[in-house]
Amino acid sequence: IGYWVFLHENFTLRWVGKPIENISVQLMPGFNLIGWANHCMNTTASSVVENITPATMAITYDAFIGYTVYIPLIGGDFDITIGRGFYVYCTTSTMWYGGRP
């Protein structure tokens, strides 16, 4: 599960509470918006796509850069950090147990 937040200027959003301990999200065929919740380590789009078996691409958006698309064998890899939302495209449904060590 992920959220996009539109802002007119730079802003740091701080979440208060306990870290997420377990993540299990049903991913459906097509685009799925998810977010990274691992407070111990970052990852990359290539790693996420590699570890979600039916995933064929990942997409993120940055207001300054625009869209970045990662497709295996083509490229476009990008960093995924805690709190960053991104899409993964899946060809079939699957469970994602995302981002926790």
C-alpha positions as CSV (number, residue, x, y, z in Angstrom):
1,I,0.0,0.0,0.0
2,G,1.4,3.4,-0.9
3,Y,0.2,7.0,-1.0
4,W,1.0,9.9,-3.3
5,V,0.9,13.3,-1.6
6,F,0.9,16.5,-3.7
7,L,2.7,19.5,-2.2
8,H,3.3,23.0,-3.6
9,E,6.7,23.2,-1.9
10,N,9.4,21.0,-0.2
11,F,8.1,19.4,3.0
12,T,9.3,16.8,5.3
13,L,6.6,14.5,6.6
14,R,7.3,12.7,9.8
15,W,5.3,9.6,10.9
16,V,4.9,8.9,14.6
17,G,4.4,5.4,16.0
18,K,5.8,1.9,15.9
19,P,7.5,0.5,12.8
20,I,5.5,-1.9,10.7
21,E,6.5,-5.4,11.8
22,N,4.7,-7.5,9.2
23,I,3.6,-6.7,5.7
24,S,1.4,-8.9,3.5
25,V,-0.3,-7.3,0.6
26,Q,-2.3,-9.0,-2.1
27,L,-0.9,-7.8,-5.5
28,M,-3.3,-8.1,-8.4
29,P,-2.6,-8.3,-12.1
30,G,-1.7,-4.9,-13.4
31,F,-0.3,-1.9,-11.6
32,N,-0.1,-2.0,-7.8
33,L,1.0,1.0,-5.6
34,I,3.1,-0.1,-2.7
35,G,5.6,1.6,-0.4
36,W,8.9,0.6,1.3
37,A,8.6,0.2,5.1
38,N,12.0,-1.2,6.0
39,H,13.6,1.3,8.4
40,C,16.9,-0.7,8.5
41,M,17.8,-0.7,4.8
42,N,16.9,0.7,1.4
43,T,16.6,-1.3,-1.8
44,T,16.3,-0.9,-5.5
45,A,13.6,-1.3,-8.1
46,S,15.6,-4.2,-9.6
47,S,15.7,-6.0,-6.3
48,V,11.9,-5.6,-5.7
49,V,11.0,-6.8,-9.2
50,E,13.4,-9.7,-8.9
51,N,11.8,-10.8,-5.6
52,I,8.1,-10.4,-6.7
53,T,7.9,-13.4,-9.1
54,P,5.1,-12.1,-11.5
55,A,6.4,-8.5,-11.5
56,T,7.8,-7.2,-14.8
57,M,8.5,-3.5,-14.1
58,A,8.6,-0.9,-11.4
59,I,7.7,2.8,-11.7
60,T,8.3,5.8,-9.5
61,Y,7.6,9.6,-9.8
62,D,9.5,12.6,-8.7
63,A,8.3,16.1,-9.3
64,F,11.7,17.3,-10.5
65,I,12.7,14.2,-12.6
66,G,9.3,12.9,-13.7
67,Y,8.7,9.2,-14.1
68,T,11.4,6.6,-13.8
69,V,10.7,3.2,-15.2
70,Y,12.7,0.0,-14.4
71,I,12.3,-2.9,-16.8
72,P,14.6,-5.9,-16.5
73,L,17.2,-6.2,-19.4
74,I,16.4,-2.6,-20.4
75,G,17.4,-0.7,-17.3
76,G,16.2,2.4,-15.5
77,D,16.9,1.1,-12.0
78,F,16.2,3.5,-9.1
79,D,16.6,3.6,-5.3
80,I,13.7,2.8,-3.0
81,T,13.8,4.2,0.5
82,I,11.5,4.1,3.4
83,G,8.3,6.1,2.8
84,R,8.7,6.2,-1.0
85,G,5.7,4.9,-3.0
86,F,6.2,3.1,-6.3
87,Y,4.2,0.9,-8.7
88,V,5.0,-2.6,-9.6
89,Y,3.3,-4.3,-12.6
90,C,2.3,-7.9,-12.1
91,T,1.2,-10.4,-14.7
92,T,-0.7,-12.5,-12.1
93,S,-1.8,-12.1,-8.5
94,T,0.6,-12.8,-5.7
95,M,1.3,-11.9,-2.1
96,W,4.0,-9.4,-1.3
97,Y,5.6,-9.6,2.2
98,G,7.5,-6.4,1.5
99,G,10.5,-4.8,2.9
100,R,11.0,-6.2,6.4
101,P,14.2,-7.9,7.4
